[in-house]
């Protein structure tokens, strides 16, 4: 067998991939992690090494080709090690009958633990060896529908967690819940206890056949869909449902009356239930638009595998996670498909390598991997699927919510007014409590601290304080306090931060609902009845604020002078500290005087420094690049900031900073900060301009009238 020195360290042979159930003494699992070299070095060894040739071809032509640009080959290092097919625990090792080689890239540009490749053995001597690779089935021109049915039936029979939460998400057939009867080729009202398959696909920019009120009777007649030009994706999905032995298909274009606002609104409300309760959701990871075929259903498919024959009895087969194919697809660009994917319990994913993957809560199955004798799932495939699934867990509410919004904000949609509708189902799944404009009330103070990752523009009809009010990518900065949290510590740290670092009593109301009582946010149960003490306020501000209740008629009075469309958004009404500081663009690449360092991204977002009355640097704010342009035309240096909460961590000696504060000539090495929002005013309504941090001691050196306890109406 021809291997270079680096790959030879893995000691590859057919016997190396075999494990014997009941034993736990495989020496390969005790082997270290091997550095296989940079991609540049691997590319130079492809003529003399089977494994180098296999890996380089996969990186060059596979779904990770965008992250392995040829100019970066010298900076991408590949590592490899042996893993147990069923997982790392001793119990899993004792049950397993196979090993695999795990390979992954590392470089400054690649997020850690995001991408991996798995190399499995294929042998004609052991064609059905559990967790080995498989070549024969994917050579079929058409899908193996019997194999897919076997996956689905096994899941229904053996996976208790995949049955859905029937008490919470039971789909109750109503006049608005319509499905396609694939046998009679027409739309019907869903029968009681309806088993249906859902389609998650991309409409694209093609002319879309949709259900309208005037077509309802026509499409309800038997075989009526046979006589219309169905989009190819929908046509193939109907054939797929039929070949799987099922009868009903749910497709948004033909199962929602698109020109009825009431029905459309109800269906959007039910979207989480519809996808959660579907028997299976078909994910069109290969489709550019609704006229793209489902490969292998009604027309022949082209498939791609990466493999290298080592000897007559051993072939190495290299496999990607199906998420890697999805991430390169048009499907991965759309906002609605993100929600549909997250809500679905069982997924059948069509990938660009010509294969399909089955993914549920307990397993992942692939056409090119032999499952266990009891259809046990391969652990490496499950790990990959988990990376793109949001798992609802109250202990991880904050990190799950943050990850969901950050991913969702990268997606696009045709109608921007649908932004919250397209995220509503995810919010209901991960956050059972109340939400406001896409922010969970239970972690509202944290959720309010989002930041832009690029130039963002206003999304009309939504509040400026919510990420939903802006078009563009957003994220949250980490300052270390919640990182590497165990299950218990994340929720405990969130609870402690909300109790110790926050003081605002939030009230909220729609502009159109000004006559009713303003809604007071109660927060999570463990915060109800809790309020900061006079000592807390004195420690923070040096005085005791006296007023927290909202002025009853403030909102209606101020809205009188504004245009009508501004009355349809949600407003926040609250009291907090207001202070003025001067701002100026920062010219350095990275901030050096805070407990964490937001970068000057140069992507339409600019870092501005805050100066107090003495000219000392006392904070920072991230603003749109347009503020730099404005500064060249007019004096915008003096701006108002409102305090939102205390920073999660004080700055320490380990944090980089410049000497900008002093105490008797000595630099201050530990100072507290506030999270602060820069605001502008329009007709008595404040709007978010940007978010940053202000050093606590700067409150006694503000640039205008000192700090002030002020009532804010934020829209």
N, C-alpha and C positions, 0 to 999 in steps of 0.2 A: 504494500500500500504506500502510495507516494504522499507524504506530508512534509511540510517544512518543519524546522525545529520548534517554532512557536506552537503550531497546531499539533505537532507530535507529542507535546506534553500532555494532551488530553487522553492519549492512549486509546485510540479509537479502533474498535473491532466489533463484530456482531455480538460477541459475548458481553461486551461492555454495556450494551443497551438492555441486557436481560437482568431482571431482578427476580429473586425467588421468594414468593409469599411465605411469611412465617419466619423469615430471617431478617436481620438488621445489621449485617456485617459487610455490606458492599464497600470496598475500599474507594471506589470512585466518588461516593458521597462524602468522603472525608478529605478529598483532594481540595487544594486551594483554588482561588480564582486566578485564572491565567490571563496575562496580557498577551493578546494575539498580534499586537502591533497597530500602527496607524493604518488608515485606509490606503494611504500612499504606499506604505510598506507592503500591505496585502496585495495591492494592485501589481507590484513588482514581482510577486511570487506566484502569480496565477498559473504560469506555465508548468511549474514543478510541484504544485500542491493542490490536491483535490478540494480541500476545505477552503483555502484562500480563493480558488476559482469560484466556488459555490457562493461564498459570502459576498465577494465583490460583484458578481452578477446580480445578486439579490439587492444589494444597496444601489447599484447603478440603474437597474431597470424596475425595481419594485416600488411600492407606495412610499418609501422613505427617501426617494431620490431628491425631493425638494430640500431635505435637511442635510443631504450629503453632496452638496455642490462641489464640483471638481476643484474649485479654488480652495476648498477647506479640507482636502484629503489629509494634509499633514497635521491638521488640528483635531481630527476625529480618531480616537483610540477605541479599539474593539476589545472587549473582554469576554471570556467564556468560562463556564463551569458546568459540572454535571448536576442535574436536579432529579428528584424523584417524580414520577408521573402524577401521583395522586396528591402530593403535597409534602411539606417539610417535617411534619410531626412524626413521632415514632410510630404511632398507630397507623398513620398513612403509609409509612415505609414498610411496615409489616404486611400490609395488604397489597402492596404494589407489585406488579410483574414486569415493569419496564422503567428505564431511565431515559432521559433526554439530555441534550446539550443546550444550555441557555446562553445566548450570545446577545450582547447589547453594546450600543455606541455611547461614548461619553465625549463631550466637548463643551466649551463655554456657551455655545449657542443651543445646546440640546437640554431641555429640562430633565432633571435627574429622574430615573425610574419611569420614564414616559414611553420609551420604545424598547422592544425586545424582539428577538427572533428565536425560534425553537427548532433545533435540528433533531429529527427523529429517524430511526432506522426503518428501512423497507427491505424485506427479505422474502424471496420466493420460498425459502424453507419454512418461514413462519408467517404466512399471509394473513392470518387472523390473530396474531399476537396483540393483546390489548395495549393500546397507546403507542403502537408502531404507526408509521406512516402507511398510506394506502394510495396506489396509483390507478388501479383498475376502474373504480367507480366514476372518477372524474373524466375518464376517456369517453364516457357516454355523450352522445350529441345532445341528449335531452336529460332533464332532471330525473333522478330516481325517486319517483313519488312514493313508492312503497317505503323507502328508507325514511323519508320525511314523515310519513304517517306513523312509522314505528317510533320515531323521536317524540312525536306529539302524544301518542297513546301512552308511552312510558311516563311522560311528564304528568299527564292527567291522572294516572293511576298511582304514581309513587311520590310526586313532589307536593307535599301538603302546602308549602308556602306559595305555590303558584296558583292556588285555587281562587285567589282574590279575596278581598274583604267584602263579603256579600252583604253584610249589615250596613256598611257605610256607603258602598259604591254600587248598589244594585241598580241596574238599568231597568227602569219601569217603562215598558213600551207605551208611548203616547202618540198622539196624532203627529207630533214632530219627529218621532223616531221611526225612520224609514230605512229599509234595507233592500238590496237587490236580490231577487230570487233567481239564482243562476240557472235553475232548471226551466223555469217558465220565462226567463229572460225579460223581466219587468221589475218595476219597483213595487213593494208591498209594505203595508204597516207591519212592523215586527211582531211576530206572534209571542205569546207568553213563553217565558224561559227560552228565549231565542239564542241558539248557538250561531255565532256569526264570526267571520274573519274580517278584520279591518285592513284598509290599505293606507299606507303612509308614503306619499310620493310628492314629486315636484310638479306644480302646474306649468311653470315656465312661461314663456312669452307667446306660446301658440294659442290659437283660438280654441277656447275650452267649451265643450258641450256641458251645459249645466241644467239643473232642474229649476224651472220657473213655475209660477202659479198656473199659467196658461198651458204648460206642457204636462201638468200633473196627471190629468185623465189619460192623455196619450201614452205616457210612459207606464201607466198602471195596467194597460191592456197586455194580455199574454203575448209574448214574443215581440213586443213593440221595440225592444232594444236591438233586435235582430235587423231592424229596418233603418237604423240610424248609423251614422259614421261615429262609432265610439273611439275615443282616444286609445291608442294602442296599449298603453299601460293598463287602463281599466279593462279592456278586452282580455288581455292576457291574465289579469288578476281573476276575472270571472272563470276562465278556463282552469286556472290553478285551483280555485276553490272546488270546482267540480271534480278535478282529478284527485283531490285530497279526500273526496267522499263527503264534502260538506255542501250546504245548500245556500247559505246567505252570506252576502258580502256588503260591508258598509264602506262607502266612498263619499267623501264630503260633497263633491261636485254634483252627484246624482241623488244624494240622500238628505240634502238640506235644500229647502226652497229658497233659492238665493235672492229672490226679489221680495221676500217677506221679512221685514225687519224684526217682527215679533218672533217668527220661527227661527230665524238665524240667531237672534239673541239667546233663545232658549237652548239651541243646539250648542252654542259656544259655552253656555253655563254647564251643559252636560258633557262637554268634551272629555273631561277627566274620567267620567264614568264610562263613556263609550269606549275609550281605548283600554282602560283598566279591565273592563269586563269582556273584552273581545277574546274569543278562543285563541286567536293568533293574530299578530299584526305583520303584514308583509311590508318590508322596508326596501324601497327601490334605490339601493346604493349605486346603481349604474346609470340611472336615468338622468338625462339632461332636461327633459320636459315630459309632459303627459303623453306624448306620441312615441316615447322610447319603449321598445319591447322589454319584457322580462326574459332574460336570456335562458334558453333551455326549456321554455314552456310551450310555445307554438312554433318556434324556429330554432335551428341548431345554434349551439353556443360555441364560443371559442374559449378555451381554458388555458391557464398558465400555472405551471408549477416550477419551482426551482429545485433541481435534484442533480446529484452526481453519483455515478456508479463507481464504487470503490473496488469491488470484486464481483465475481459472478453471483455471490450470495448476499451481497450487501450494497444497498444504495442509500445515500444520505439524502433526505428530503427536508428542505428548509421551509418553515411556515411562519407567516406573519399573523398578528392579531387581526381579526376582521375590522377592528376599529381603525387600523391604519389605512385600510382601503376606503372606509367611510370618510375619514378626514380629508381625503383627496377628492371627494365627490361634490357635485352640485347639491346633493341632498344635505350635505353638512353646512351649507351656506344659508339655509332658510330657517326663519324663526319658528314657524308653525311645526316643521318637521322635528325640531329639537324637542318641543313639548310632546309631540306624538310618540317619539322614541322613548322619552323618559316615562311616560304614563303606561306604556304597553307592558303587560306581564310576560308574554311570550313573543319572541321576535323571530322572523325568518328573513335573514338579511341577504340580499343579492349583492355580491361584491364584484369588483371590476376584474378579478382574476377568473371570472366565469363560474364561480362556485357559489353555493348557498351555505349559510351558517345558521344554526338554530341556537338561540340564546334565551334562557329563562332565569329565574331567581336561583336555581340550584345547579344548572349545568350549561355547558356550551358544547355543541356537537358540530363537527365538520365532515364534509365528504372525504377529505384526504387524511383523516386520522381515525384509526380503529378505536371504537369506544371499549370500555371494560366489559366483561362478560355480563354484568348486571347493568350495563349502560352507565357505569360511573364516568363522570366527566373528567377530562384532563385538567389538572390544576392550573397549568400555565395558560390555557385558553380562558379559564374562568377569571384569572387575574387580569387579563387584558380587557375583558368585557366590563369588569368592575370599574376600570379607569374612566369610562364615559357614562356610567350610570350614577344618578343621584339616589342615594339610599336614605329614605326617611328615617330619622332617628333624633329624638328630642335632645339626646345628649350631644349631638353634633349639629344642632340647628344652625348655629352661626356659620360654621365652616361650609356646611352643605348649601345654605342660602347664598353665601358669598360666591362659591364656585358656580352655582347655577346662574346667577346674574351675570357674572363675568363672561361665561360662555355664551349666554343668550344675547348679550349686548354686541357680540361679534357677528350676529346673524342679521339678515336683511328680510324685509317684508314689502309686499306691494302697497299695502295700505297702512301707513304709520299710525292711524287711529286705532289699529288693532293691537298695539304693543302690549297692553295689559291683558287683553283677551288671550293673546298667544302665550302668556306666562301664567295665567290664572290657575290652570290645572296643576302646574308644578307647585305653585304656592300652596294650594289646597293639600297637595300630597306631602310636602315637607314641613308645612307650618299649619297645624290645625287651628290656630287662633286667628284673630282678626288681623287684617292687613290694611294699610292706607297707601294708595298710589304705588303698590308694589313693595312696600316696606313693612315687615312684620312688626306689629305693635309691641310684642314681647321683647324685641331687641332693637327698638326704634332708634335709640340714641346711637347705637353702633352702626346700624344700616344707613344712617344719615351721613356718614363720613366717607361716602364714595368719592372717587377721584377719576378724572378722565385719563385715558391712556393715549389719546390722540385728540385732534381738534374735534370738538363736538358742536352741533348746531341745535337750535331750539326745535322741539317737537311740539307743534301747536296743540292746545287743548289739554295740556298736562302741566303740573306744578314744576317750578324751577328747582325746588328742593329735592325732588325725586329723580333718580336716574332715568325713569320713564319719560321725563320731560325733556330729554336730550337724545339726539341721534348720534351714536358713536360708541366706541368701546370704553367701558369703565372698569374699575377695579378698586380694591381697598389696599392701603398700605399696611404692612405688618411692622410692628415695633417690638416684636419678640415675646409679648406677654402671653399669647395664646398658642404659640408655636409648639410643636411636639407634645401636644397635650394628650394625656390618656383620656379614656372615655369619661371618667369621673371628673378629671381636672378641667376639661374645657367648660363644661356647664358650670362648675364651681367658680371658675375665673370670670366667666361672663356675669354670673350673679354678683360676685364681689365687685366687679367694675361698675355695674349699673347702680349698686348701692352706694359705693364709696366715691365715685367720680362724676356722678350726674346730679343735677339739681332742678332742671327745668320741668315744670308741670305743663304738659302739652294739652292744648285744646285744638279741635279741628272742626271745620264746617265747610260745606259746599256754598259757593256764592249764591246759588239758587235756593238755598234752604236757610235763609238768614232769620226767619221768624221763629224757628224752633230752637231749642236749647243747644248750645254748642257741645259737641261730643268731647268728653274728657278721656284721654287715653289712660286706662288703668294699668297697663303693663301686665307682666306675668303674675300668676297667683302669689308667688313668694315675695313680690314687691308691693302688693296691695296693702294699704295701711301704713306703708313705710314712707317717711319723708325726712329729708335732711334736717338736722337740728340747728339751732342758732350758733352753736359752736362750730359746726361744719361750715356754715356760711361765713362766719368771722375768720376762720382759718383760710378760706379761699379768697375772700374779697376785702377783709379788714373791716367789714360792717355787716349789719343784719338787715337784709331786704325785708320790706313790710308787705309788699303786695305781690300776690301770685295769681289772683283771680282775673279772668278776662273782662274787659269793658264790654258790656252787653251790646251796645249799638255801634261799636267801632266798624265792624265789617260792612253792614248795610250803608252807613254814612259814606264810607270811602269808595264803595263800589258804584255809588250814584254817578260819579264823574267819569267812570271808565267805560270802555266799549263793551257791548253785550257779551261777546265771546269770552271775556275774562270772568264772567259770572259762573261759568260752567266748570271751573276747576276747584280743587280742594285747597283750602287755606289752613295754615297753622297760626294759632294765636297763643302767645306766651310772653313771659317776662324773663329777661336775662341782662347781663352786662353788655353795654355798648361802649365802644371806644374808637378813637380815630388814630390812625398811624399813616405815615408816608410810605409809599411803595416805589420801588425802582427795580428795573430788570436786572437779574443776576447774570453775570458774564461767565461764571465758572461752569464746569460740566456737571458737578455734583455738589449738593449742599453740604456744608461742613460745620454746622453748628446746631444740630438738633439730635433728638434721641433716635431718629432714623433719617435716612438720606434719600429723599425723592430725587430721581434724576431729571435733568433738563433733557427731555426726550427729543426735542427738535422735530416733533411730529405735529406741529400746530399748537403745542402746549408750552408755556414759558414759565419759568420759575422767577418770582418777584420776591425781593427782600423787603422786610418791614423795618422802618426806622422810627425810633421814639423821638421825643422832643429834644433830646440831647444828641441826636444823630447816631445813636448806638443801634447796631443791628439787633433786633429783638424778635425776629420770627420770619416766617415765609408764607407765601400763598402761591398756589398753582393757578394760572389764568390762561385764557385763550391768547394766542399770539397776537390777536387784534389789539390787545391792550398796549402792546409795544408800539404798534402803528399809531394808536390814539395819542400815546405819550409824545410822539413826534409832532403832533398837530396842536395839542392843547395840554393844559396843566391838569393831569389826572392823579397827581402824586398823593393828595390827601384823600383817604378812603375810610369808610366806616366798617368796623368789624364787630360781630356779635359772638359771644362765647357760647359754646355748645356743651362742652364737657372738659374734664381734665384729661391730659394725655395719659395713656395707660402706664407708661414707664417714665421715671425721671431719667435725665441724661446722666451718664456715668463717665468715669475717666476713660473707659474703653471705647466710648463713642467718639468719632472724629468731630471736631468743631474748631472754630476759630475763636481767638480771644476777643470777645466783643462785650462781655460783661465783666465788671471788676468789683472787688470789695477791698478798699484801701490799697488799690494798685495790684492786687493779686487776682488772677482769673478765677472765676467761679466754676468749680468743677462739677457741681451737682445742682441743677436748677429745674424747677417744675414748669410744665407747659400746659397751655389750654388748646383744645381743638377750637378753631374759630372759623366763621364763615364771613367772607367779604360780601357785603350787600350793596345794591343800588336801589333807588326808590323811583317808582312811577305812580303818581297820583295817590300817595299815601300807602301804597303796597310795596313791601320789600321783595326783592328777587335775589336769588343766589347768583353771585358772579364767580366765586371760587372758594376753595377751602384750603386751610393751612394750619399753622400753629403759632402761638404767641407765648413768649416767656412770661411767667407769672409776674415777676418783678417789674415788667414793663408797664403794668397797669397804673403805676404811680408816676409814669413819665409819658403820658399820652400827649398827642399833638393838639388836641382841641377840647377845652372844657373838662378835661379829665374823664375818668370812667363814669358811667351813668347806668342806673337800674332803669330799664326801659321796656315798654310793652311793644312787641313786634307783631306785625301782621305779615306773614310770609306766604307769597303766592308763587 
